[in-house]
Amino acid sequence: QVQLVESGGGLVHAGGSLRLSCAASGRTFSRYYGMAWFRQAPGKEREFVAANSESGVNTYYADSVKGRFTISRNNAKNTVFLQMNSLKPEDTALYYCATDQSLSTLRRGEAAYWGQGTQVSVST
């Protein structure tokens, strides 16, 4: 019912920056839905990264990325962004977005809809 497509991943040296995008489509998607980013590295559990409310006013970040990553959204384009600065090798992971009408559900990692992910690799 909702399709999420991520883009913007790639290879970058430590200290560099990337901006990820996630475009949502589908007849059931609402501009009132919250959106979030998660990541998962090999051998590790899925990790919450960031989320924002449907208005974009309320934002939430994992402690590991606070001060370095910024989540934002453009509701007119049904798109959420993740600006990643000062990247570290430990940021290497598959990043994917999610959406749900409940922000609390999103933050728990129980979103109704998920994208396929985009790979971010940070070299030393």
C-alpha positions as CSV (number, residue, x, y, z in Angstrom):
1,Q,0.0,0.0,0.0
2,V,3.0,2.3,0.6
3,Q,6.2,2.2,-1.4
4,L,9.4,3.6,0.1
5,V,12.5,4.1,-2.1
6,E,15.8,5.2,-0.5
7,S,18.7,6.8,-2.4
8,G,22.0,8.6,-1.7
9,G,24.1,5.9,-0.1
10,G,27.7,5.3,-1.2
11,L,31.3,5.3,-0.2
12,V,32.9,8.1,1.7
13,H,36.1,8.7,3.7
14,A,35.9,9.2,7.5
15,G,34.9,12.8,8.2
16,G,32.9,13.1,5.0
17,S,29.2,13.7,4.4
18,L,26.3,12.1,2.7
19,R,22.6,12.9,2.3
20,L,20.1,10.1,2.1
21,S,16.6,10.5,0.6
22,C,13.5,8.4,1.0
23,A,10.5,9.0,-1.3
24,A,7.1,7.6,-0.3
25,S,4.2,6.8,-2.6
26,G,1.0,4.9,-2.6
27,R,-2.7,5.7,-2.2
28,T,-2.6,5.0,1.6
29,F,0.3,7.2,2.4
30,S,-0.6,10.3,4.3
31,R,1.2,13.6,4.8
32,Y,0.3,13.1,8.5
33,Y,2.5,10.0,8.8
34,G,5.7,10.1,10.8
35,M,9.0,8.9,9.1
36,A,12.1,7.4,10.5
37,W,15.6,6.1,9.6
38,F,17.1,2.8,10.9
39,R,20.4,1.1,10.1
40,Q,21.8,-2.4,10.4
41,A,25.4,-3.5,10.2
42,P,26.5,-7.1,9.7
43,G,26.3,-9.1,12.9
44,K,24.4,-6.3,14.7
45,E,20.8,-5.7,15.5
46,R,18.7,-3.1,13.7
47,E,19.3,0.3,15.3
48,F,17.1,3.3,15.5
49,V,18.8,6.4,14.0
50,A,16.3,9.3,13.7
51,A,12.7,10.1,13.3
52,N,10.4,13.1,12.9
53,S,6.8,13.8,13.3
54,E,4.4,14.5,10.4
55,S,4.9,18.2,11.0
56,G,8.7,17.9,11.0
57,V,8.8,19.9,14.2
58,N,9.5,17.1,16.6
59,T,12.7,15.2,15.9
60,Y,14.5,12.3,17.7
61,Y,18.0,11.0,17.4
62,A,20.0,8.0,18.7
63,D,22.8,9.1,21.0
64,S,25.4,7.7,18.6
65,V,24.4,10.2,15.9
66,K,23.3,13.3,17.9
67,G,25.1,16.4,16.7
68,R,26.2,14.7,13.4
69,F,23.0,13.7,11.7
70,T,19.9,15.7,10.8
71,I,16.5,14.4,9.8
72,S,14.2,16.6,7.8
73,R,11.2,16.2,5.4
74,N,9.5,17.8,2.5
75,N,5.8,16.9,2.8
76,A,5.0,18.4,-0.6
77,K,7.3,15.8,-2.2
78,N,6.5,13.0,0.4
79,T,10.2,12.8,1.0
80,V,12.4,12.4,4.2
81,F,16.1,13.2,4.3
82,L,19.0,12.2,6.5
83,Q,22.0,14.6,6.4
84,M,25.0,12.7,7.7
85,N,28.1,14.7,8.6
86,S,31.4,13.8,10.3
87,L,30.9,10.2,9.3
88,K,32.8,7.5,11.1
89,P,33.7,3.9,10.1
90,E,31.2,2.7,12.7
91,D,28.4,4.4,10.7
92,T,28.9,1.8,8.0
93,A,25.6,0.0,7.6
94,L,22.5,-0.6,5.5
95,Y,20.2,2.4,6.0
96,Y,16.5,2.2,5.4
97,C,13.5,4.3,6.1
98,A,10.1,3.5,7.6
99,T,6.8,5.2,7.9
100,D,3.7,4.8,10.1
101,Q,0.9,7.0,11.3
102,S,2.2,6.6,14.8
103,L,5.5,8.2,15.7
104,S,5.8,6.0,18.9
105,T,5.3,2.9,16.7
106,L,8.1,4.1,14.4
107,R,10.5,4.7,17.2
108,R,9.9,1.2,18.5
109,G,10.9,-0.2,15.2
110,E,7.4,-1.6,14.5
111,A,6.5,0.6,11.5
112,A,3.9,-0.7,9.0
113,Y,6.1,0.1,6.0
114,W,9.8,-0.2,5.2
115,G,12.1,0.6,2.3
116,Q,14.7,-1.7,0.8
117,G,17.6,0.2,2.2
118,T,20.7,2.0,0.8
119,Q,24.3,1.1,1.7
120,V,26.5,3.6,3.4
121,S,30.2,2.6,3.7
122,V,32.8,4.8,5.5
123,S,36.5,4.1,5.1
124,T,39.3,5.0,7.5
